Amino acid sequence: MHFPLAAGTKEKCTLADPLRHPDLVRLGRRMRDHLDETLDAEQHAARAAALRRRTVRDVLLDAEDRGREAILSCADGEIYRGPVAAVGADHVTLAGDGSTQRFVVIAHIVSVEVR
């Protein structure tokens, strides 16, 4: 017994190979498409949740990993600028000119701009 050809297939499906039935091929494609859409939606939701939970320390760690410069506005009105050299549990180190480094306590940072 033979089944009709599915669109895009070259062989007829026989009873010996029921998994190649045209309906199963179409169903498999639909399931893969649905799984891809679900995975994309879950990844988008995870990224959005991670962005909502990011702390100042997370932003500074990201800047350190990417070798970016940060502009820190602190509670005392001072503004510090420089490449993020290191991020500790409670402080950030900005590299200065040559051998100088500036340590800033994270709890005193009011805003961060990363460039």
Order of alpha helices (4+ residues) and beta strands (2+ residues): beta-beta-alpha-alpha-beta-beta-beta-beta-beta
